[in-house]
Amino acid sequence: MGRSGGEAAGPVLGLVASAGGGVERWLRPGLALPLARAGWRLAITLTPTAARWLEPEAAALAALTDLPVRSTSRLPGEPKPHPVPDAFVFAPATLNSIAKLALGIGDNQALTVLAEALGRRAPMVVLAQVGPEQSRHPAYRGHLSVLREAGVRVVGGGPEEVLRELAEVAPFVAFDNGA
């Protein structure tokens, strides 16, 4: 499914993942593959820990896009490896990553990309993967409130909820699939 050659057609989706339990099992088949089949050009960025967890999936993820799968920042003078995405999905987003995103802490490439997207008010769906005890942390509701005030759609559940919500916030109905 990977593309080669010049600029690919179709809207670009920034697909960002952190290291939430099970991501290594469902990110590619449950989210990345359906998004690619729907016509999205995937700009995949992983947190450093997610990149380690997804190492066995790296080649299969890369095959879904013509863009590099990122987990580290570029060096000064290097060109940006991804175009500016039209929309974003952050799935899964852990308590730690949600807090950092809400506070504007871009201490890795994944959170930097998301913080920039919030500044542009790009459509964004976040799949919160937070346990019951974590969800009762006193700061958690405030972090969600900050993200929602910025226009972020926060969902629970799994990839299917992300796909449904993305269709609502970024309804690109006329994909250019060569037709």
Sequence and secondary structure as in RCSB ss.txt:
>XXXX:A:sequence
MGRSGGEAAGPVLGLVASAGGGVERWLRPGLALPLARAGWRLAITLTPTAARWLEPEAAALAALTDLPVRSTSRL
PGEPKPHPVPDAFVFAPATLNSIAKLALGIGDNQALTVLAEALGRRAPMVVLAQVGPEQSRHPAYRGHLSVLREA
GVRVVGGGPEEVLRELAEVAPFVAFDNGA
>XXXX:A:secstr
    SS   S EEEEEE   TTHHHHIIIIIIHHHHHTT EEEEEE HHHHHHTGGGHHHHHTT SS  BSS   
TT   SS   SEEEEEEE HHHHHHHHHT   SHHHHHHHHHHHHT  EEEEE   HHHHTSTTHHHHHHHHHHT
T EEE S HHHHHHHHHHHS      S  
